[in-house]
Amino acid sequence: MKKAEIGNLIEFREGLRGIVEKVNENSVIVDVTYMDNYRDLELEQKTVVNHKNYKIIDLPYR
């Protein structure tokens, strides 16, 4: 499995999406404000996702 990089768009937990802000050894920190409805879902702005629990949707923004 390929690990995400900073700037990648990832999908996790049944359809949630976010932008990777930091890559750790076992996880990534993701900004979920990318989703228009993140407030409706009552989510925090950032969350931690294990490398095993996401798939990369898009490459880093450059």
C-alpha positions in Angstrom: 0.0 0.0 0.0 1.3 3.4 -0.9 1.4 6.0 1.9 -0.2 9.4 1.3 1.8 12.5 1.1 1.1 16.1 2.2 -1.5 17.6 -0.1 -3.1 14.3 -1.1 -6.9 14.0 -1.1 -7.8 10.8 0.7 -11.1 9.0 1.4 -11.7 7.2 4.7 -14.5 5.9 7.0 -17.2 5.2 4.4 -16.9 8.2 2.2 -15.4 11.0 4.3 -12.7 12.9 2.5 -9.9 15.3 3.5 -6.5 16.8 2.6 -3.4 15.3 4.2 -1.6 17.9 6.3 1.0 15.8 8.1 2.3 12.3 7.6 3.4 10.3 10.7 4.9 6.8 10.9 1.6 5.0 11.4 -1.0 7.7 10.4 -1.8 10.9 8.7 -3.4 14.1 10.0 -6.3 15.2 7.7 -8.1 18.5 7.3 -11.8 17.5 6.6 -13.0 21.1 5.9 -12.4 20.1 2.3 -16.0 18.6 2.4 -18.8 21.1 2.0 -20.9 19.4 4.6 -18.3 18.7 7.3 -20.2 21.0 9.8 -23.4 19.2 9.1 -21.7 16.0 10.1 -20.5 17.6 13.3 -16.8 16.8 12.7 -13.7 18.4 14.0 -11.7 20.3 11.5 -8.8 17.7 11.7 -8.6 14.0 12.3 -6.1 11.2 12.5 -6.3 8.3 10.1 -4.2 5.2 10.2 -2.4 4.3 6.9 -4.4 1.1 6.7 -7.8 3.0 6.7 -7.7 5.3 3.7 -7.3 5.3 0.0 -5.6 8.1 -2.0 -8.1 9.9 -4.3 -5.9 12.6 -5.8 -2.2 13.6 -6.0 -0.8 16.6 -4.0 -1.7 20.1 -5.0 1.4 21.8 -6.5 
